[in-house]
Amino acid sequence: MKTHPRAVTALALAAALLAGCGGGGIGGTGSPASGTMRVSVTDAPACGYDAVNISVQKVRVHTSTAAADTDSGWSEVALSTPARIDLLTLTNGALRELGQTELPAGRYTQVRLVLAENSAGTPLANSVVPTGGTEVPLTTPSGSQSGIKVNMDLEVPEGKVADLVLDFDACKSVVKRGNSGQYNLKPVVTAVPVVSDAGLRVVGYVNPAVATPSSTHVSVQVNGVPVKSTVPDPTGKFTLYPVPAGTYDLVVAASGRVTAVMTGVPVSAAAPTNVNSATLAIAPPAATLRTVTGSVTPATANLAARQVLTGGTPVQSAWAGVDASSGAFSFTLPIEPPVKAAYVANPVSLAFTADTPVGGKYTLVAESAGVTKTQAIDVSGAVAPVSFSFP
C-alpha cells in the first residue's frame, strides 16, 4: 500500500458492543450520573487482501491508561456470540455502528479488546483472504489473552451520548510471515471522538482513470503522518471520515503516478470540506518508478517514505510492509517530483505545479518501540539496500 497525537496504535474495534448482544451496561444504573458511549468502526484501505475478518468476544474499559489487565476497576462486556466483522467492507467513509452502553459519566482512557480464538470449526474467527487466494487464519497472540490495549481520550458527559469512531488500518495491521503462507495481526487503529456528524469529513475526486482501489490511496496528513486514508470509488469520488477538526495536507498516491499534494485543507465539525468537483478531478502525472529494498531488525518495525516539500511541509509518499519473518521491505517510489497546490474554497480551477527541487529525494523513516531512525535517499539513481537495526 502506497499509502498526531490523535493516532492510537492498537486494535480497538469496540469500546461497547452491547445493543442486542446480551450482558449488562458497563457500570450503568440509569442514574443521573450516567452517560452513554456509542461506538462505530471504519477502515482504511487494505493492500493485497480481499477480506480481513476479526471476531470480538469481550470488551473491557478503564479510566486509567496505566491499568494492567489484572488490576481492579475494569468494567467488562462479554458477548454471548462473538461479533465477526469483515473490516474491508468499511472503506471510503462507511461506518458500522457496533452498539452503545450506559456507563458512569467521566473520562475513559483505555480499552482492551479480547478476540475470539480460532478453532477447527468454520468460519474462522480471525482470518485474511489474500487477493486472488483462499482464506487463511490470522494469528492474534495478544487479542485472545489479556486483550489488545488501546489508549484513548473520550469524555462521556452526564445524561448525553458520546460517539467514538475506531479507524482500523488493515494494510498496516496484517503482516505476512515470509513464504509460510501465515499472517500475524499487528493492530493499528485511530480513535476519533465525534462531536458532530455534519462535518469532520473531506470530500473530493480523483480522475476516474486512476480510481483503482487496489493502487490509489487518498489521505489527510499532519507533519507527514496520515490521520485518515481511503480509496476512491469507480467514479473517482473519495470521502475521508471521520477527520478531527484541524488543518491538513491532502495526499494522493497512485501507482505509476507522481504524488499529488493539496496543502492547507481545513476540516471543521460544522460542514464537509469539498476540495474539488468531478469536473476538476485530481489527475497526478505519470511517473517513472524506482524500487528501494532493505531490511529492518526487529521485523515488528514500521517503515515509511517521506518527502519534504519546498517550504518545509513533510508528506508521507509511501508505506512499506515488513515481512514478519525476514524483516525485508520494499518501496516503489516516483523519480519525478511531486506536484502540489494550495487549498482554495470553491475552486474554479486546480493549479498543481511540480515541486522540482525535491524530485527523487526521500527520507526513509523506521520506527520501533518509540524509537525513530531515518535514512536519506535519492532515487534519481540506483539505491543500495537500506538496513535499519534497533537494540
C-alpha positions as CSV (number, residue, x, y, z in Angstrom):
1,M,0.0,0.0,0.0
2,K,1.3,3.3,-1.0
3,T,-0.4,4.9,1.4
4,H,-0.7,13.1,15.8
5,P,-1.1,12.7,18.7
6,R,-4.5,11.5,17.7
7,A,-3.2,8.3,16.4
8,V,-3.5,5.2,18.6
9,T,-1.5,2.1,17.7
10,A,-3.6,-0.9,18.5
11,L,-6.9,-2.7,17.5
12,A,-9.9,-1.1,19.3
13,L,-12.8,-2.2,17.3
14,A,-15.4,-1.7,20.1
15,A,-15.4,0.1,23.4
16,A,-19.0,-1.1,23.7
17,L,-20.9,-3.9,21.9
18,L,-24.0,-4.3,24.0
19,A,-27.0,-3.5,21.9
20,G,-28.7,-6.7,21.1
21,C,-25.6,-8.7,22.4
22,G,-26.6,-9.6,25.9
23,G,-24.8,-8.6,29.1
24,G,-25.4,-5.5,31.2
25,G,-24.2,-2.0,30.8
26,I,-20.6,-1.0,31.8
27,G,-21.3,0.1,35.3
28,G,-24.5,1.8,34.3
29,T,-27.5,2.1,36.6
30,G,-29.7,4.7,34.8
31,S,-28.8,7.3,37.5
32,P,-28.3,11.0,36.5
33,A,-24.5,10.4,36.9
34,S,-24.5,8.1,33.9
35,G,-23.9,8.8,30.2
36,T,-23.8,6.7,27.1
37,M,-20.9,5.6,24.9
38,R,-21.8,4.7,21.3
39,V,-19.1,3.1,19.1
40,S,-18.7,2.7,15.4
41,V,-15.9,1.2,13.3
42,T,-14.4,2.2,9.9
43,D,-11.4,1.1,7.9
44,A,-8.5,2.5,5.9
45,P,-7.8,0.7,2.6
46,A,-6.1,-2.6,2.7
47,C,-3.3,-3.8,0.4
48,G,-3.3,-7.2,-1.1
49,Y,-6.3,-8.6,0.7
50,D,-9.9,-9.3,-0.3
51,A,-11.1,-9.8,3.3
52,V,-9.8,-9.2,6.8
53,N,-12.0,-10.8,9.4
54,I,-11.9,-10.4,13.2
55,S,-14.2,-11.7,15.9
56,V,-14.8,-9.6,19.1
57,Q,-15.5,-11.7,22.2
58,K,-15.1,-9.3,25.1
59,V,-14.5,-5.6,25.7
60,R,-13.1,-4.1,28.9
61,V,-12.8,-0.4,29.7
62,H,-11.0,1.6,32.3
63,T,-10.5,5.2,33.4
64,S,-6.7,4.8,33.7
65,T,-4.2,4.3,30.8
66,A,-1.8,2.6,33.3
67,A,-4.2,-0.1,34.5
68,A,-3.0,-3.6,33.9
69,D,-5.4,-6.3,32.8
70,T,-5.3,-7.9,36.3
71,D,-6.0,-4.6,38.1
72,S,-9.3,-3.8,39.7
73,G,-11.6,-1.2,38.4
74,W,-12.3,-2.7,35.0
75,S,-15.9,-2.8,33.6
76,E,-16.5,-5.7,31.2
77,V,-18.8,-6.7,28.4
78,A,-18.8,-10.4,27.5
79,L,-20.6,-11.2,24.2
80,S,-22.7,-14.4,24.2
81,T,-21.8,-14.8,20.5
82,P,-18.5,-13.2,19.1
83,A,-19.2,-10.5,16.5
84,R,-17.4,-11.4,13.3
85,I,-16.6,-8.4,11.1
86,D,-15.0,-8.1,7.7
87,L,-13.2,-4.8,8.1
88,L,-12.7,-4.3,4.3
89,T,-16.3,-3.6,3.8
90,L,-15.9,-0.3,5.8
91,T,-13.9,1.9,3.5
92,N,-14.4,5.4,1.9
93,G,-16.3,6.9,4.8
94,A,-18.5,3.9,5.6
95,L,-19.2,3.2,9.3
96,R,-20.7,0.3,11.1
97,E,-22.3,1.1,14.4
98,L,-21.3,-1.6,16.9
99,G,-23.5,-0.7,19.8
100,Q,-23.9,1.5,22.8
101,T,-23.9,1.2,26.5
102,E,-24.7,3.2,29.6
103,L,-21.8,3.8,32.0
104,P,-20.7,6.3,34.6
105,A,-20.1,9.7,33.2
106,G,-16.4,10.7,33.1
107,R,-13.2,10.4,31.1
108,Y,-12.3,7.0,29.7
109,T,-8.7,6.4,28.6
110,Q,-8.2,2.7,28.0
111,V,-9.9,-0.1,26.1
112,R,-8.9,-3.7,26.0
113,L,-10.3,-5.8,23.2
114,V,-10.4,-9.5,23.6
115,L,-10.8,-11.5,20.3
116,A,-12.2,-15.0,20.0
117,E,-9.7,-17.7,19.3
118,N,-9.5,-19.6,16.0
119,S,-10.7,-23.1,16.2
120,A,-11.0,-26.1,13.9
121,G,-14.5,-25.0,13.0
122,T,-15.6,-22.7,10.2
123,P,-15.9,-19.9,9.6
124,L,-12.6,-18.9,11.1
125,A,-12.9,-16.3,13.9
126,N,-10.0,-14.3,12.6
127,S,-8.7,-14.6,9.1
128,V,-7.5,-13.0,5.9
129,V,-8.2,-13.7,2.2
130,P,-5.1,-12.7,0.1
131,T,-6.2,-11.1,-3.2
132,G,-7.0,-14.0,-5.6
133,G,-6.3,-16.6,-2.8
134,T,-8.1,-18.6,-0.2
135,E,-8.9,-17.8,3.4
136,V,-6.2,-18.5,5.9
137,P,-6.1,-18.0,9.7
138,L,-4.9,-14.6,11.2
139,T,-2.7,-15.1,14.2
140,T,-3.7,-12.8,17.1
141,P,-1.4,-13.8,20.0
142,S,-2.4,-11.0,22.4
143,G,-6.0,-10.5,21.3
144,S,-7.4,-13.6,22.9
145,Q,-5.4,-13.4,26.2
146,S,-5.1,-10.1,28.2
147,G,-6.7,-8.2,25.4
148,I,-5.3,-5.7,22.9
149,K,-4.6,-2.4,24.7
150,V,-5.8,0.9,23.3
151,N,-5.3,4.4,24.8
152,M,-8.0,6.9,24.0
153,D,-9.4,10.1,25.4
154,L,-13.2,10.1,25.4
155,E,-15.3,12.2,27.8
156,V,-18.7,10.8,28.5
157,P,-21.0,13.6,29.6
158,E,-23.7,13.1,32.2
159,G,-27.0,12.3,30.5
160,K,-25.6,12.5,27.0
161,V,-24.2,10.3,24.3
162,A,-20.5,10.3,23.4
163,D,-19.6,8.9,20.0
164,L,-16.3,7.2,19.2
165,V,-15.2,6.0,15.8
166,L,-12.4,3.5,15.6
167,D,-10.5,3.6,12.4
168,F,-8.7,0.3,11.7
169,D,-5.9,0.3,9.2
170,A,-5.9,-3.3,7.8
171,C,-2.9,-2.8,5.5
172,K,-0.6,-1.9,8.3
173,S,-2.1,-4.4,10.7
174,V,-1.8,-7.6,8.7
175,V,1.8,-8.8,8.4
176,K,2.9,-11.6,6.2
177,R,5.3,-14.2,7.6
178,G,7.8,-14.9,4.8
179,N,6.7,-17.7,2.4
180,S,5.0,-19.7,5.1
181,G,1.5,-18.6,4.0
182,Q,0.8,-17.4,7.5
183,Y,-0.2,-13.9,8.7
184,N,0.1,-12.0,12.0
185,L,-2.1,-9.3,13.4
186,K,-0.1,-6.1,14.4
187,P,-3.0,-3.8,15.2
188,V,-3.1,-0.2,14.1
189,V,-6.1,1.9,14.9
190,T,-7.0,5.6,15.3
191,A,-9.7,6.5,17.9
192,V,-11.6,9.6,16.9
193,P,-14.3,11.2,19.2
194,V,-17.0,12.6,17.0
195,V,-18.7,15.8,18.2
196,S,-20.9,16.2,15.1
197,D,-21.9,14.1,12.1
198,A,-22.3,17.2,9.9
199,G,-18.7,17.8,9.2
200,L,-15.4,16.2,10.1
201,R,-15.0,14.9,6.5
202,V,-13.1,15.8,3.3
203,V,-14.8,15.1,0.0
204,G,-13.3,15.2,-3.4
205,Y,-12.5,13.5,-6.7
206,V,-9.5,11.9,-8.5
207,N,-9.6,11.3,-12.2
208,P,-11.5,8.1,-12.9
209,A,-8.5,6.9,-14.9
210,V,-6.6,6.4,-11.7
211,A,-9.5,5.5,-9.5
212,T,-8.3,2.0,-8.8
213,P,-8.9,0.9,-5.2
214,S,-6.1,-1.5,-5.2
215,S,-3.5,1.0,-6.3
216,T,-4.8,4.5,-5.5
217,H,-5.0,5.9,-1.9
218,V,-6.0,9.3,-0.6
219,S,-5.0,10.5,2.9
220,V,-5.1,13.6,5.0
221,Q,-1.8,14.1,6.9
222,V,-0.2,16.2,9.6
223,N,3.6,16.6,9.6
224,G,3.9,13.6,7.3
225,V,1.7,11.3,9.4
226,P,-1.5,10.1,7.9
227,V,-4.6,10.7,10.1
228,K,-7.2,9.1,7.8
229,S,-6.9,7.4,4.4
230,T,-9.3,5.8,2.0
231,V,-9.7,4.7,-1.6
232,P,-11.8,6.3,-4.4
233,D,-15.0,4.8,-5.8
234,P,-15.2,3.9,-9.5
235,T,-16.2,7.5,-10.3
236,G,-13.2,8.9,-8.6
237,K,-15.1,10.2,-5.6
238,F,-13.5,9.8,-2.1
239,T,-14.7,10.6,1.4
240,L,-12.4,10.8,4.3
241,Y,-14.4,10.5,7.5
242,P,-14.1,11.0,10.4
243,V,-11.3,13.5,10.4
244,P,-10.7,15.6,13.6
245,A,-11.1,19.3,13.2
246,G,-7.9,21.0,12.1
247,T,-5.8,21.7,9.0
248,Y,-4.3,19.0,6.8
249,D,-2.3,18.1,3.7
250,L,-4.3,16.0,1.3
251,V,-2.1,13.4,-0.4
252,V,-3.0,11.3,-3.4
253,A,-0.7,8.3,-4.1
254,A,-1.5,6.3,-7.2
255,S,0.6,3.5,-8.7
256,G,2.7,4.7,-11.7
257,R,1.9,8.4,-10.9
258,V,3.7,11.1,-9.0
259,T,2.5,12.1,-5.6
260,A,-0.1,14.9,-5.6
261,V,-0.4,17.2,-2.5
262,M,-3.0,19.8,-1.7
263,T,-1.8,21.8,1.3
264,G,-3.8,23.7,3.9
265,V,-7.1,21.7,3.8
266,P,-9.4,22.9,6.7
267,V,-11.7,20.5,8.5
268,S,-14.5,21.5,10.9
269,A,-17.4,19.9,12.7
270,A,-19.9,22.3,11.1
271,A,-19.8,21.1,7.5
272,P,-17.9,18.9,5.0
273,T,-14.8,20.3,3.2
274,N,-15.2,19.8,-0.5
275,V,-11.8,20.2,-2.1
276,N,-12.9,19.9,-5.7
277,S,-15.6,18.7,-8.1
278,A,-15.8,15.8,-10.6
279,T,-15.0,18.2,-13.4
280,L,-11.9,19.4,-11.5
281,A,-10.6,15.9,-10.6
282,I,-7.1,15.5,-9.4
283,A,-5.0,13.7,-12.1
284,P,-1.4,13.1,-11.0
285,P,1.0,12.9,-13.9
286,A,2.6,9.6,-14.9
287,A,5.9,8.7,-13.1
288,T,9.0,6.6,-13.6
289,L,9.4,4.3,-10.6
290,R,12.4,3.2,-8.6
291,T,12.3,0.2,-6.3
292,V,14.1,0.5,-3.0
293,T,14.7,-2.5,-0.8
294,G,16.2,-3.3,2.5
295,S,15.6,-4.9,5.9
296,V,14.9,-4.0,9.4
297,T,15.5,-5.6,12.8
298,P,13.3,-6.3,14.6
299,A,10.7,-7.3,12.0
300,T,8.0,-5.6,14.0
301,A,9.3,-2.1,13.0
302,N,7.2,0.3,10.8
303,L,8.6,1.8,7.6
304,A,7.5,4.9,5.6
305,A,9.0,7.1,2.9
306,R,8.6,10.8,3.3
307,Q,9.4,13.9,1.2
308,V,9.8,17.4,2.5
309,L,8.2,19.9,0.1
310,T,9.8,23.2,-0.7
311,G,8.7,25.4,2.3
312,G,9.2,22.6,4.8
313,T,6.0,20.6,4.6
314,P,6.7,16.8,5.1
315,V,4.4,14.3,3.5
316,Q,4.3,10.5,3.5
317,S,4.6,9.3,0.0
318,A,4.5,5.6,0.6
319,W,4.4,3.0,3.3
320,A,6.0,-0.4,3.2
321,G,5.0,-3.6,4.9
322,V,7.8,-5.5,6.8
323,D,8.0,-9.3,6.4
324,A,7.3,-10.7,9.8
325,S,9.9,-13.5,9.3
326,S,12.8,-11.9,7.5
327,G,12.3,-8.2,8.2
328,A,12.6,-7.4,4.5
329,F,10.8,-4.4,3.0
330,S,10.3,-2.8,-0.4
331,F,9.3,0.6,-1.7
332,T,8.3,1.6,-5.2
333,L,8.9,5.4,-5.4
334,P,8.4,8.0,-8.2
335,I,11.5,9.5,-9.5
336,E,9.8,12.7,-10.8
337,P,8.9,15.4,-8.3
338,P,5.6,15.6,-6.5
339,V,3.0,18.1,-7.6
340,K,1.3,20.5,-5.2
341,A,-1.4,23.1,-4.9
342,A,-2.9,25.1,-2.1
343,Y,-6.4,24.5,-1.0
344,V,-8.9,27.1,-2.2
345,A,-12.6,27.1,-1.2
346,N,-15.0,26.5,-4.2
347,P,-12.2,26.4,-6.8
348,V,-12.9,27.2,-10.4
349,S,-9.6,25.5,-11.4
350,L,-6.8,23.4,-9.9
351,A,-3.2,24.5,-10.5
352,F,-0.9,21.7,-9.4
353,T,2.8,22.5,-10.1
354,A,5.8,20.3,-9.9
355,D,8.0,20.8,-6.8
356,T,11.1,20.3,-8.8
357,P,13.8,20.8,-6.1
358,V,12.6,17.8,-4.1
359,G,12.3,15.4,-7.1
360,G,13.7,12.0,-6.3
361,K,14.7,12.9,-2.7
362,Y,13.1,10.9,0.1
363,T,13.7,10.1,3.7
364,L,13.0,6.5,4.9
365,V,11.6,6.5,8.4
366,A,11.8,3.4,10.6
367,E,10.1,3.3,14.0
368,S,10.3,0.6,16.6
369,A,9.1,0.8,20.2
370,G,9.0,4.6,20.2
371,V,12.5,5.0,18.7
372,T,12.8,6.5,15.2
373,K,15.7,6.2,12.7
374,T,15.9,7.8,9.3
375,Q,17.9,7.4,6.1
376,A,18.0,10.0,3.3
377,I,18.0,8.5,-0.3
378,D,17.9,9.9,-3.8
379,V,16.0,7.6,-6.3
380,S,17.3,9.6,-9.3
381,G,19.9,6.8,-9.4
382,A,20.1,3.3,-8.1
383,V,19.8,3.0,-4.3
384,A,21.7,0.3,-2.4
385,P,19.7,-1.8,0.0
386,V,18.9,0.1,3.2
387,S,19.2,-1.6,6.6
388,F,17.9,-0.4,10.0
389,S,18.7,-2.1,13.3
390,F,17.2,-1.3,16.7
391,P,18.5,-2.5,20.0
